[in-house]
Amino acid sequence: MHEDRGKVNSLADRDANPHVAAVIAHPGKVIAVMVFIALGLVYITERARAQQRAGMTQQTNGSDRRINSDAQRMLDEGRQIFRFDTFGDEAFWGDTLKLHRAIMGTKFGGVGAGVSPKTALAVGLKVDMDALPADLVDKIKRSRVNLDDPATTLALIKLNSVLGVQGQFNQDGSLKSMGITCALCHSTVDNAFAPGIGHRLDGWANRDLNVGAIISLAPDLSAVTSLLRVDETTVKKVLAAWGPGKFDAQLFLDGKGFRPDGKSAATLIPPAFGLAGVNLHTWTGWGGISHWNAFVANLEMHGKGNFYDPRLNDAVKFPVAARAGFANVRNKPDLITSKLPALQLYQLSISAPAPPSGSFNRESAARGEDLFSAKAKCSVCHVPPIFTEPGWNMHTPAEIGIDDFQAKRSPDERYRTAPLRGLWTHQTGGFYHDGRFETLLDVVNHYNNHGRLNLTEREKRDLVEFLKSL
């Protein structure tokens, strides 16, 4: 009876509610509708999310585009500054030292015999072949250009083809004045056309450049003798001792032309590549790229800008700088400061070049890499992949087993752990800040003795091959 009553009630309820009856009669349609609704909700939700993501992506891409555009603009500006900007230093090299008159020679209203292309190349100046017109290249190939004539040098300077040298010309073609740029010391060429003539290699140290010999040509060195409070003979003796690939940035700070052992106080011109991630950028850690660019542009190139470093007020350590007021330099207009950001970005973008194929033994280098990080302990300081310490990359002279002369000429009296990539590009002139080690093997021998590493002769050779591979 109860079962029959339930069946009767169920039928009664179905008959009483036609919508329920329809649902029971057509369950497939109901499922289809529910699936349609669910898919619709998913679509609407995902579309809303996609629109939100699209808006965010568009905003991010717009920001990225601005960053990329700014970076490219600054990179291009930095390249131009590095290669061609004198920062107004014509006032020193031309107007004061009158170096342009020595370059012209008496034939063009200057003094002396003038500087021919052969002489210019002999003292390490480099020529950018890409700046030369095709007809001039053809004439040089056919030996129809007089490379013994200073007039040819003037023509090359006017073409902006002499790396690091900028000229201001009179209407008759003679030099009115001249200045120098970063590229003078920190660029060279690949010798693709001839020795000293080729494609630019920015950031490479010009280890052929005889800065001292070039400065000695200046007809008027009175500004230098006055600053250092010595006679011209002494100045020229100091300059002659530098030799190719060296320069003494501290001479105008402490007046020390020679070491206690009688050797020149000058240091090797360092490369300006591979500096990304490297904390300090000088042999003795004066500061980062921007600091050193401002230092050199104002105090060494003698451009017109502003510079501040109160450490130079130390009259005991830096008597020349303190006396000359180099700790706080002010010029109007300032032709340097606004260019430091772009110049820094460009220099940071110059990576160390890879070694040429066949320039080292790969199997030996592979063994040397293992030694570098293990038995030889090189990687303790030269941390891969930047090959200097990530942080305060400075060491006392005792830690690296050498004298303290050059370190004492700096504020912190330490030596920087030099980054090692691209070592193969600047083997001319030796290694360490002053070139005291003639070869990489000499460097390895020094550390083997100083650190009591007990390296075998084969292990030493393997380390050298690894260093050549960086």
Buried (B, 14 or more C-beta within 10 A) or exposed (E): EEEEEEEEEEEEEEEEEEEEEEEEEEEEEEEEEEEEEEEEEEEEEEEEEEEEEEEEEEEEEEEEEEEEEEEEEBBEBBBBBBBBBBBBBBBBBBBBBBBBBBBBBEEBEBBBEBBBBBBBBBBBBBBBBEBBEEEBBEEBEEEEBEBEBBBBBBBBBEBBBBBBBBBBBEEEEBBEBBBBBBBBBBBBBEBEBBEBBBEBBBBBBBBBBBBBBBBBBBBBBEEBBEBBEBEEEEBBBBBEBBBBBBBBBBBBBBBBBBBEEEEBBBBBBBBBBBBBEBBBBBBBBBBBBBBBBBBBBBBBBBBBBBBEBEBBBBEEBBBBBBEBEBBEBEBEEBBBBEBBEBBBBBBBBBEBBEBEEEEBBEEBBEBBBBBBBEBBBBBEBBBEEBBBBEEEBBBEBEEBEBBEBBBBBBBBBBBBBBBBBBBBBBEEBBBBBBBBBEEBBBBBBBBBEEBEBEBEEEBBBBBBBBBBBB
